[in-house]
Amino acid sequence: INAEYGVTFDIDANGILHVSAKDKATGKHANITIQASSGLSEEEIQRMVQDAEANAEEDRKLLDLVQARNQAESMIHSVQKSLDEHGDKLDADEGRRLKRR
């Protein structure tokens, strides 16, 4: 499964940023609105940076998992296609045994 996301950024006339993200595979979506009316304190900025750094490793692991899953599914598809195309060249018992897996 390829993880594809559609992300849109929209700034309205008041300078408010609207961000929307949608997972194309699942249809799940999230929205956030960012207003510059009061600004963030240095403490809030540092907390957000620390949160991002703390989650970076978990995000990388999740990306690695998704990529590994995509590769595995691609290999399964390729093997299945090869079996479908060339399975008649296998011994009947061997062909049935491989298709059960």
All heavy atoms as an XYZ file, in Angstrom:
785
protein
N       0.851     -1.180      0.000
C       0.000      0.000      0.000
C       0.886      1.229      0.000
O       1.727      1.371      0.863
C      -0.920      0.024      1.241
C      -1.794     -1.215      1.260
C      -1.739      1.280      1.251
C      -2.580     -1.359      2.530
N       0.699      2.066     -0.957
C       1.422      3.323     -0.984
C       0.658      4.342     -0.173
O      -0.535      4.534     -0.373
C       1.582      3.848     -2.411
C       2.637      3.097     -3.170
O       3.542      2.542     -2.557
N       2.544      3.089     -4.476
N       1.341      4.985      0.730
C       0.706      6.016      1.540
C       0.779      7.321      0.754
O       1.855      7.845      0.523
C       1.394      6.157      2.875
N      -0.378      7.798      0.327
C      -0.441      9.053     -0.397
C      -1.358      9.998      0.351
O      -2.426      9.607      0.812
C      -0.968      8.845     -1.812
C       0.003      8.142     -2.718
C      -0.486      8.142     -4.150
O      -0.891      9.216     -4.644
O      -0.489      7.065     -4.737
N      -0.905     11.217      0.463
C      -1.681     12.218      1.172
C      -1.859     13.429      0.274
O      -0.939     13.835     -0.425
C      -0.966     12.655      2.464
C      -0.737     11.522      3.416
C       0.439     10.796      3.400
C      -1.716     11.163      4.320
C       0.650      9.739      4.266
C      -1.525     10.110      5.189
C      -0.339      9.403      5.167
O      -0.157      8.366      6.024
N      -3.053     13.978      0.310
C      -3.318     15.236     -0.367
C      -3.325     16.326      0.690
O      -4.025     16.216      1.688
N      -2.512     17.345      0.508
C      -2.418     18.425      1.486
C      -2.699     19.739      0.772
O      -2.165     20.000     -0.301
C      -1.013     18.472      2.131
C      -0.933     19.598      3.154
C      -0.676     17.146      2.782
N      -3.564     20.538      1.384
C      -3.854     21.857      0.828
C      -3.578     22.926      1.873
O      -3.825     22.728      3.063
C      -5.320     21.984      0.365
O      -6.185     21.743      1.478
C      -5.644     21.003     -0.737
N      -3.040     24.036      1.416
C      -2.772     25.191      2.255
C      -3.555     26.351      1.667
O      -3.488     26.593      0.466
C      -1.268     25.524      2.230
C      -0.395     24.427      2.746
C       0.101     23.455      1.888
C      -0.060     24.360      4.084
C       0.914     22.440      2.355
C       0.750     23.346      4.566
C       1.235     22.384      3.703
N      -4.287     27.041      2.530
C      -5.106     28.153      2.054
C      -4.982     29.306      3.053
O      -5.219     29.126      4.244
C      -6.561     27.699      1.931
C      -7.426     28.726      1.248
O      -6.944     29.382      0.311
O      -8.596     28.863      1.660
N      -4.592     30.466      2.568
C      -4.505     31.649      3.419
C      -5.657     32.571      3.041
O      -5.785     32.974      1.882
C      -3.157     32.373      3.240
C      -2.010     31.433      3.623
C      -3.120     33.643      4.090
C      -0.632     32.011      3.383
N      -6.482     32.893      4.023
C      -7.626     33.757      3.725
C      -7.227     35.232      3.802
O      -6.072     35.575      4.061
C      -8.827     33.425      4.616
C      -8.610     33.745      6.081
O      -7.682     34.508      6.416
O      -9.390     33.229      6.912
N      -8.186     36.113      3.563
C      -7.933     37.556      3.502
C      -7.428     38.112      4.836
O      -6.770     39.149      4.876
C      -9.204     38.293      3.085
N      -7.689     37.420      5.945
C      -7.253     37.876      7.264
C      -5.888     37.307      7.651
O      -5.443     37.486      8.778
C      -8.286     37.484      8.322
C      -9.602     38.164      8.085
O      -9.656     39.349      7.778
N     -10.682     37.417      8.208
N      -5.249     36.587      6.744
C      -3.941     36.018      7.030
C      -3.994     34.737      7.839
O      -2.996     34.311      8.400
N      -5.164     34.126      7.898
C      -5.314     32.878      8.643
C      -5.015     31.713      7.703
O      -5.550     31.643      6.594
C      -6.737     32.753      9.229
C      -6.976     33.907     10.213
C      -6.926     31.406      9.908
C      -8.404     33.998     10.718
N      -4.147     30.828      8.155
C      -3.738     29.685      7.352
C      -4.624     28.489      7.689
O      -4.766     28.109      8.853
C      -2.269     29.328      7.634
C      -1.719     28.071      6.970
C      -1.741     28.194      5.447
C      -0.303     27.793      7.467
N      -5.203     27.893      6.660
C      -6.020     26.689      6.807
C      -5.283     25.556      6.097
O      -4.945     25.674      4.917
C      -7.402     26.883      6.163
C      -8.156     28.043      6.720
N      -8.942     27.948      7.833
C      -8.228     29.337      6.314
C      -9.476     29.124      8.095
N      -9.054     29.988      7.189
N      -5.014     24.483      6.830
C      -4.303     23.344      6.265
C      -5.206     22.124      6.373
O      -5.783     21.855      7.427
C      -2.982     23.065      7.022
C      -2.231     21.905      6.386
C      -2.113     24.307      7.068
N      -5.340     21.395      5.278
C      -6.124     20.172      5.246
C      -5.254     19.061      4.684
O      -4.509     19.266      3.734
C      -7.355     20.316      4.344
O      -8.193     21.324      4.820
N      -5.363     17.878      5.286
C      -4.627     16.709      4.792
C      -5.597     15.542      4.716
O      -6.438     15.368      5.591
C      -3.463     16.379      5.713
N      -5.474     14.760      3.641
C      -6.358     13.613      3.461
C      -5.537     12.418      3.002
O      -4.752     12.515      2.063
C      -7.440     13.918      2.425
C      -8.422     12.785      2.230
C      -9.541     13.177      1.272
C     -10.539     12.056      1.114
N     -11.604     12.393      0.202
N      -5.720     11.292      3.697
C      -5.096     10.031      3.297
C      -5.919      9.496      2.140
O      -7.094      9.174      2.292
C      -5.093      9.059      4.468
C      -4.384      7.749      4.162
O      -4.363      7.337      2.987
O      -3.870      7.137      5.102
N      -5.309      9.406      0.964
C      -6.049      9.009     -0.230
C      -6.519      7.563     -0.163
O      -7.522      7.213     -0.769
C      -5.197      9.242     -1.478
C      -4.958     10.712     -1.752
C      -4.141     10.927     -2.998
C      -3.945     12.407     -3.255
N      -3.172     12.652     -4.474
N      -5.809      6.724      0.586
C      -6.178      5.311      0.669
C      -7.358      5.087      1.600
O      -8.260      4.312      1.298
C      -4.986      4.477      1.133
N      -7.357      5.765      2.747
C      -8.401      5.508      3.745
C      -9.504      6.553      3.740
O     -10.565      6.324      4.305
C      -7.802      5.467      5.162
O      -7.282      6.772      5.486
C      -6.714      4.415      5.270
N      -9.228      7.706      3.155
C     -10.214      8.782      3.161
C     -10.195      9.595      4.448
O     -10.928     10.563      4.588
N      -9.368      9.205      5.413
C      -9.289      9.961      6.668
C      -8.686     11.328      6.386
O      -7.793     11.463      5.562
C      -8.427      9.219      7.687
C      -9.039      7.939      8.193
C      -8.151      7.309      9.240
C      -8.758      6.007      9.717
N      -7.882      5.358     10.712
N      -9.195     12.328      7.093
C      -8.669     13.660      6.871
C      -8.549     14.417      8.185
O      -9.193     14.071      9.173
C      -9.532     14.436      5.872
C     -10.909     14.714      6.367
N     -11.905     13.768      6.367
C     -11.450     15.831      6.902
C     -13.004     14.304      6.866
N     -12.757     15.543      7.201
N      -7.719     15.424      8.158
C      -7.509     16.281      9.323
C      -7.371     17.711      8.840
O      -6.904     17.956      7.729
C      -6.263     15.846     10.088
N      -7.798     18.629      9.678
C      -7.719     20.049      9.360
C      -7.111     20.784     10.535
O      -7.295     20.387     11.684
C      -9.111     20.641      9.108
C      -9.820     19.978      7.962
O      -9.291     19.876      6.875
N     -11.026     19.504      8.205
N      -6.407     21.854     10.225
C      -5.890     22.721     11.280
C      -5.954     24.156     10.767
O      -5.779     24.400      9.571
C      -4.447     22.332     11.687
C      -4.000     23.137     12.895
C      -3.492     22.493     10.534
C      -2.699     22.650     13.509
N      -6.222     25.064     11.675
C      -6.252     26.487     11.341
C      -5.206     27.179     12.199
O      -5.152     26.959     13.407
C      -7.639     27.088     11.628
O      -8.599     26.385     10.830
C      -7.684     28.560     11.290
N      -4.379     27.983     11.563
C      -3.310     28.670     12.274
C      -3.539     30.165     12.159
O      -3.599     30.712     11.062
C      -1.936     28.279     11.695
C      -1.745     26.769     11.793
C      -0.820     29.038     12.404
C      -0.529     26.258     11.061
N      -3.693     30.805     13.316
C      -3.914     32.243     13.362
C      -2.722     32.906     14.039
O      -2.195     32.400     15.018
C      -5.166     32.580     14.164
C      -6.429     31.992     13.587
C      -7.653     32.337     14.427
O      -7.570     33.087     15.370
N      -8.784     31.773     14.055
N      -2.317     34.030     13.542
C      -1.180     34.747     14.107
C      -1.623     35.843     15.063
O      -0.868     36.739     15.376
C      -0.334     35.334     12.988
N      -2.837     35.778     15.563
C      -3.371     36.867     16.373
C      -2.581     37.113     17.652
O      -2.280     38.241     17.987
C      -4.839     36.610     16.701
O      -4.957     35.403     17.420
N      -2.221     36.065     18.384
C      -1.515     36.294     19.639
C      -0.088     35.774     19.595
O       0.708     36.105     20.445
C      -2.266     35.613     20.786
O      -2.269     34.212     20.586
N       0.232     34.943     18.633
C       1.580     34.400     18.536
C       1.826     33.343     19.595
O       1.042     33.161     20.514
N       2.911     32.651     19.439
C       3.285     31.610     20.396
C       4.398     32.134     21.286
O       5.288     32.857     20.835
C       3.778     30.360     19.654
C       2.779     29.640     18.771
C       3.483     28.561     17.952
C       1.669     29.031     19.596
N       4.353     31.721     22.520
C       5.436     32.097     23.425
C       6.649     31.231     23.109
O       6.544     30.182     22.473
C       5.002     31.882     24.878
O       4.895     30.488     25.150
N       7.805     31.675     23.562
C       9.037     30.902     23.354
C       8.896     29.515     23.987
O       9.353     28.519     23.414
C      10.238     31.643     23.959
C      11.564     30.979     23.678
C      11.907     30.891     22.196
O      11.499     31.775     21.417
O      12.590     29.924     21.814
N       8.246     29.450     25.122
C       8.028     28.163     25.805
C       7.172     27.221     24.950
O       7.463     26.037     24.828
C       7.351     28.407     27.162
C       7.118     27.136     27.961
C       6.446     27.422     29.292
O       6.909     28.326     30.010
O       5.455     26.717     29.598
N       6.108     27.764     24.357
C       5.251     26.950     23.492
C       6.016     26.468     22.266
O       5.879     25.318     21.853
C       4.020     27.748     23.053
C       3.045     28.016     24.176
C       1.943     28.978     23.765
O       2.253     29.998     23.111
O       0.784     28.689     24.094
N       6.833     27.334     21.697
C       7.625     26.948     20.526
C       8.597     25.838     20.898
O       8.712     24.840     20.182
C       8.376     28.171     19.948
C       7.373     29.173     19.361
C       9.401     27.740     18.904
C       7.973     30.509     18.988
N       9.278     25.994     22.011
C      10.237     24.973     22.448
C       9.542     23.644     22.724
O      10.058     22.579     22.388
C      11.004     25.438     23.695
C      12.000     26.535     23.413
C      13.005     26.133     22.345
O      13.524     25.027     22.333
N      13.260     27.050     21.417
N       8.352     23.690     23.325
C       7.599     22.463     23.600
C       7.213     21.771     22.290
O       7.331     20.548     22.158
C       6.344     22.768     24.428
C       5.565     21.525     24.813
C       4.413     21.816     25.769
N       3.719     23.061     25.574
C       2.740     23.275     24.692
N       2.336     22.300     23.909
N       2.154     24.453     24.587
N       6.799     22.563     21.303
C       6.421     21.989     20.015
C       7.631     21.371     19.313
O       7.532     20.300     18.717
C       5.766     23.064     19.138
C       4.426     23.527     19.673
S       3.785     24.962     18.800
C       3.204     24.196     17.311
N       8.778     22.049     19.393
C      10.000     21.515     18.791
C      10.390     20.215     19.478
O      10.737     19.227     18.823
C      11.146     22.557     18.860
C      12.486     21.923     18.510
C      10.846     23.730     17.947
N      10.322     20.189     20.806
C      10.661     18.980     21.550
C       9.710     17.835     21.209
O      10.137     16.689     21.058
C      10.646     19.246     23.058
C      11.802     20.112     23.511
C      11.670     20.551     24.964
O      10.640     20.368     25.600
N      12.730     21.156     25.488
N       8.431     18.135     21.074
C       7.453     17.111     20.690
C       7.781     16.549     19.310
O       7.725     15.337     19.096
C       6.031     17.677     20.683
C       5.477     17.921     22.069
O       6.074     17.430     23.047
O       4.432     18.601     22.170
N       8.121     17.430     18.387
C       8.465     16.989     17.030
C       9.715     16.115     17.050
O       9.761     15.070     16.398
C       8.675     18.199     16.123
N      10.721     16.527     17.819
C      11.947     15.734     17.913
C      11.680     14.384     18.579
O      12.223     13.362     18.161
C      13.019     16.502     18.687
C      13.568     17.690     17.919
C      14.464     18.593     18.758
O      14.500     18.436     20.003
O      15.119     19.465     18.168
N      10.836     14.381     19.601
C      10.526     13.138     20.315
C       9.784     12.156     19.422
O       9.951     10.935     19.546
C       9.697     13.445     21.560
N       8.991     12.669     18.501
C       8.195     11.802     17.634
C       8.891     11.464     16.314
O       8.386     10.635     15.549
C       6.838     12.448     17.351
C       5.979     12.495     18.587
O       5.904     11.532     19.324
N       5.357     13.630     18.830
N      10.028     12.087     16.043
C      10.708     11.877     14.767
C      11.088     10.413     14.577
O      10.907      9.850     13.492
C      11.941     12.775     14.664
N      11.620      9.774     15.606
C      12.034      8.378     15.488
C      10.822      7.474     15.247
O      10.871      6.576     14.411
C      12.779      7.941     16.762
C      13.247      6.501     16.747
C      14.321      6.225     15.691
O      14.960      7.179     15.205
O      14.511      5.050     15.350
N       9.743      7.719     15.955
C       8.516      6.934     15.773
C       7.963      7.127     14.358
O       7.530      6.176     13.715
C       7.467      7.335     16.812
C       6.219      6.508     16.774
C       6.436      5.066     17.212
O       7.369      4.803     17.984
O       5.662      4.212     16.776
N       8.016      8.356     13.871
C       7.551      8.639     12.508
C       8.411      7.899     11.483
O       7.899      7.345     10.508
C       7.596     10.144     12.222
C       6.572     10.928     13.026
O       5.642     10.308     13.578
O       6.713     12.165     13.099
N       9.738      7.882     11.702
C      10.634      7.188     10.790
C      10.345      5.683     10.796
O      10.295      5.041      9.754
C      12.095      7.429     11.160
C      13.072      6.856     10.124
C      14.488      6.750     10.639
N      14.633      5.956     11.827
C      14.580      4.608     11.865
N      14.351      3.930     10.769
N      14.740      3.955     12.998
N      10.109      5.129     11.987
C       9.801      3.695     12.091
C       8.500      3.369     11.358
O       8.402      2.345     10.682
C       9.697      3.273     13.556
C      11.032      3.210     14.262
C      10.851      2.808     15.719
C      12.162      2.772     16.460
N      11.982      2.429     17.872
N       7.514      4.230     11.504
C       6.240      4.011     10.818
C       6.424      4.081      9.306
O       5.877      3.248      8.575
C       5.208      5.038     11.275
C       3.810      4.911     10.683
C       3.207      3.548     10.992
C       2.910      6.014     11.205
N       7.206      5.019      8.842
C       7.489      5.127      7.410
C       8.197      3.866      6.917
O       7.843      3.314      5.870
C       8.343      6.363      7.115
C       8.780      6.539      5.660
C       7.577      6.705      4.742
C       9.726      7.724      5.543
N       9.193      3.396      7.679
C       9.904      2.165      7.305
C       8.948      0.985      7.230
O       9.032      0.160      6.316
C      11.020      1.861      8.304
C      12.190      2.832      8.215
O      12.273      3.589      7.230
O      13.024      2.832      9.145
N       8.027      0.882      8.189
C       7.052     -0.204      8.204
C       6.152     -0.141      6.970
O       5.919     -1.157      6.310
C       6.202     -0.142      9.475
C       5.059     -1.149      9.577
C       5.615     -2.573      9.625
C       4.222     -0.863     10.804
N       5.675      1.039      6.638
C       4.805      1.205      5.474
C       5.550      0.829      4.196
O       5.017      0.125      3.334
C       4.262      2.652      5.396
C       3.609      2.926      4.047
C       3.273      2.909      6.520
N       6.801      1.252      4.090
C       7.577      0.928      2.900
C       7.842     -0.575      2.806
O       7.761     -1.156      1.716
C       8.891      1.713      2.890
C       8.679      3.184      2.626
C       9.941      4.004      2.749
O      10.884      3.631      3.438
N       9.967      5.154      2.079
N       8.142     -1.219      3.939
C       8.375     -2.672      3.936
C       7.100     -3.411      3.551
O       7.135     -4.378      2.772
C       8.863     -3.128      5.311
N       5.968     -2.967      4.068
C       4.690     -3.585      3.733
C       4.389     -3.432      2.242
O       3.934     -4.368      1.585
C       3.567     -2.962      4.562
C       2.221     -3.646      4.361
C       1.154     -3.056      5.244
N       1.486     -3.303      6.637
C       1.160     -2.480      7.633
N       0.506     -1.371      7.398
N       1.489     -2.778      8.873
N       4.677     -2.259      1.701
C       4.458     -2.031      0.271
C       5.320     -2.957     -0.569
O       4.856     -3.515     -1.567
C       4.748     -0.574     -0.087
C       3.708      0.380      0.431
O       2.614     -0.018      0.818
N       4.038      1.648      0.461
N       6.582     -3.117     -0.173
C       7.476     -4.014     -0.912
C       6.991     -5.454     -0.833
O       7.008     -6.171     -1.837
C       8.903     -3.921     -0.364
C       9.607     -2.642     -0.741
C      11.003     -2.564     -0.150
O      11.273     -3.105      0.918
N      11.885     -1.874     -0.842
N       6.550     -5.874      0.354
C       6.061     -7.244      0.521
C       4.826     -7.483     -0.345
O       4.723     -8.519     -1.020
C       5.741     -7.521      1.990
N       3.903     -6.547     -0.346
C       2.698     -6.703     -1.158
C       3.028     -6.721     -2.640
O       2.419     -7.479     -3.410
C       1.692     -5.604     -0.827
C       1.055     -5.802      0.533
C       0.040     -4.730      0.886
O      -0.214     -3.830      0.058
O      -0.498     -4.805      1.999
N       4.014     -5.936     -3.042
C       4.438     -5.935     -4.438
C       5.047     -7.290     -4.815
O       4.767     -7.819     -5.891
C       5.458     -4.813     -4.659
O       5.924     -4.830     -5.984
N       5.856     -7.844     -3.930
C       6.447     -9.159     -4.199
C       5.385    -10.245     -4.274
O       5.440    -11.113     -5.150
C       7.475     -9.509     -3.115
C       8.786     -8.806     -3.283
S       9.999     -9.501     -2.156
C      10.321     -8.100     -1.133
N       4.423    -10.193     -3.366
C       3.336    -11.178     -3.375
C       2.590    -11.108     -4.695
O       2.292    -12.136     -5.315
C       2.382    -10.957     -2.175
C       3.086    -11.335     -0.879
C       1.084    -11.737     -2.358
C       2.342    -10.905      0.370
N       2.290     -9.902     -5.124
C       1.579     -9.716     -6.394
C       2.399    -10.283     -7.553
O       1.866    -10.969     -8.430
C       1.285     -8.236     -6.621
C       0.647     -7.952     -7.937
N      -0.681     -8.238     -8.199
C       1.155     -7.428     -9.080
C      -0.946     -7.905     -9.444
N       0.143     -7.413     -9.999
N       3.700    -10.004     -7.543
C       4.570    -10.473     -8.611
C       4.644    -11.997     -8.648
O       4.556    -12.610     -9.718
C       5.972     -9.883     -8.412
O       6.856    -10.364     -9.391
N       4.774    -12.615     -7.480
C       4.836    -14.081     -7.416
C       3.513    -14.686     -7.862
O       3.482    -15.669     -8.619
C       5.220    -14.548     -5.996
C       5.021    -16.050     -5.838
C       6.659    -14.162     -5.679
N       2.410    -14.104     -7.409
C       1.093    -14.610     -7.804
C       0.909    -14.518     -9.317
O       0.417    -15.450     -9.954
C      -0.023    -13.834     -7.098
C      -1.399    -14.378     -7.383
C      -1.582    -15.798     -6.874
O      -1.255    -16.085     -5.751
N      -2.088    -16.675     -7.720
N       1.346    -13.401     -9.884
C       1.243    -13.222    -11.330
C       2.094    -14.265    -12.056
O       1.649    -14.866    -13.049
C       1.690    -11.810    -11.713
C       1.507    -11.487    -13.165
C       1.878    -10.043    -13.443
C       1.764     -9.769    -14.935
N       2.194     -8.418    -15.265
N       3.301    -14.509    -11.556
C       4.169    -15.531    -12.165
C       3.551    -16.914    -12.068
O       3.604    -17.704    -13.023
C       5.540    -15.534    -11.493
O       6.231    -14.340    -11.773
N       2.959    -17.233    -10.914
C       2.289    -18.523    -10.758
C       1.118    -18.657    -11.722
O       0.917    -19.723    -12.315
C       1.800    -18.709     -9.323
C       2.825    -19.179     -8.312
C       2.227    -19.161     -6.910
C       3.334    -20.563     -8.654
N       0.359    -17.572    -11.860
C      -0.782    -17.610    -12.774
C      -0.323    -17.823    -14.218
O      -0.949    -18.551    -14.979
C      -1.596    -16.323    -12.677
C      -2.349    -16.198    -11.360
O      -2.475    -17.210    -10.638
O      -2.793    -15.077    -11.044
N       0.780    -17.171    -14.597
C       1.264    -17.253    -15.966
C       2.029    -18.541    -16.266
O       1.967    -19.064    -17.371
C       2.176    -16.055    -16.263
C       1.432    -14.739    -16.335
C       2.362    -13.552    -16.544
O       3.563    -13.754    -16.804
O       1.883    -12.413    -16.440
N       2.764    -19.038    -15.260
C       3.661    -20.167    -15.517
C       3.370    -21.385    -14.645
O       4.141    -22.344    -14.646
C       5.120    -19.732    -15.306
C       5.492    -18.519    -16.096
N       5.631    -18.537    -17.459
C       5.735    -17.238    -15.710
C       5.949    -17.326    -17.884
N       6.009    -16.514    -16.843
N       2.292    -21.341    -13.905
C       1.958    -22.440    -13.004
C       1.756    -23.761    -13.708
O       1.969    -24.826    -13.110
N       1.368    -23.716    -14.955
C       1.132    -24.957    -15.698
C       2.432    -25.731    -15.941
O       2.413    -26.920    -16.253
C       0.426    -24.671    -17.018
C       1.197    -23.732    -17.929
O       2.011    -22.932    -17.412
O       0.975    -23.780    -19.150
N       3.567    -25.085    -15.746
C       4.859    -25.747    -15.937
C       5.308    -26.487    -14.674
O       6.265    -27.244    -14.716
C       5.918    -24.727    -16.338
C       5.613    -24.090    -17.683
C       6.575    -22.983    -18.008
C       6.122    -22.330    -19.317
N       6.651    -21.018    -19.495
N       4.594    -26.267    -13.574
C       4.920    -26.934    -12.309
C       4.204    -28.277    -12.220
O       3.136    -28.458    -12.807
C       4.479    -26.082    -11.113
C       5.192    -24.763    -10.892
C       4.484    -23.982     -9.792
C       6.646    -24.994    -10.514
N       4.786    -29.141    -11.456
C       4.124    -30.390    -11.086
C       2.803    -29.999    -10.396
O       2.753    -29.037     -9.642
C       5.086    -31.135    -10.139
C       4.448    -32.246     -9.375
O       3.710    -31.933     -8.434
O       4.718    -33.411     -9.715
N       1.723    -30.731    -10.619
C       0.394    -30.366    -10.103
C       0.394    -30.232     -8.586
O      -0.185    -29.288     -8.041
C      -0.648    -31.393    -10.544
N       1.034    -31.171     -7.872
C       1.081    -31.089     -6.410
C       1.839    -29.849     -5.951
O       1.434    -29.172     -5.010
C       1.733    -32.344     -5.818
C       0.838    -33.575     -5.956
O      -0.397    -33.379     -6.044
O       1.378    -34.693     -5.968
N       2.948    -29.557     -6.605
C       3.751    -28.383     -6.250
C       2.958    -27.094     -6.504
O       2.979    -26.174     -5.699
C       5.058    -28.373     -7.051
C       5.993    -27.255     -6.699
C       6.625    -27.398     -5.326
O       6.512    -28.459     -4.684
O       7.240    -26.422     -4.880
N       2.253    -27.029     -7.606
C       1.437    -25.859     -7.918
C       0.365    -25.624     -6.866
O       0.162    -24.496     -6.420
N      -0.317    -26.697     -6.465
C      -1.357    -26.557     -5.423
C      -0.736    -26.128     -4.095
O      -1.277    -25.295     -3.384
C      -2.119    -27.863     -5.263
C      -3.174    -28.097     -6.331
C      -4.108    -29.241     -5.955
N      -3.402    -30.521     -5.868
C      -3.168    -31.341     -6.892
N      -3.593    -31.000     -8.102
N      -2.526    -32.470     -6.731
N       0.423    -26.700     -3.761
C       1.087    -26.359     -2.507
C       1.485    -24.877     -2.479
O       1.265    -24.183     -1.483
C       2.336    -27.232     -2.317
C       3.002    -27.066     -0.966
C       4.211    -27.963     -0.820
N       5.318    -27.554     -1.685
C       6.146    -26.535     -1.443
N       5.976    -25.804     -0.380
N       7.124    -26.240     -2.280
N       2.002    -24.371     -3.565
C       2.416    -22.969     -3.616
C       1.211    -22.031     -3.579
O       1.266    -20.968     -2.943
C       3.247    -22.704     -4.871
C       4.659    -23.294     -4.872
C       5.302    -23.110     -6.230
C       5.514    -22.682     -3.785
N       0.137    -22.390     -4.240
C      -1.036    -21.501     -4.262
C      -1.727    -21.436     -2.913
O      -2.380    -20.439     -2.601
C      -2.015    -21.950     -5.354
C      -1.516    -21.590     -6.731
C      -2.545    -21.826     -7.785
C      -1.979    -21.399     -9.141
N      -2.948    -21.458    -10.177
N      -1.586    -22.466     -2.078
C      -2.185    -22.427     -0.745
C      -1.476    -21.457      0.159
O      -2.039    -20.987      1.130
C      -2.158    -23.823     -0.110
C      -3.309    -24.687     -0.565
C      -3.301    -25.966      0.176
N      -2.248    -26.783     -0.478
C      -1.673    -27.834      0.049
N      -1.997    -28.240      1.237
N      -0.749    -28.507     -0.601
N      -0.253    -21.126     -0.094
C       0.518    -20.230      0.762
C       0.122    -18.857      0.446
O       0.016    -17.903      0.586
C       2.004    -20.397      0.535
C       2.471    -21.730      1.041
C       3.935    -21.860      0.862
N       4.364    -23.082      1.520
C       5.594    -23.399      1.732
N       6.544    -22.577      1.380
N       5.913    -24.503      2.321
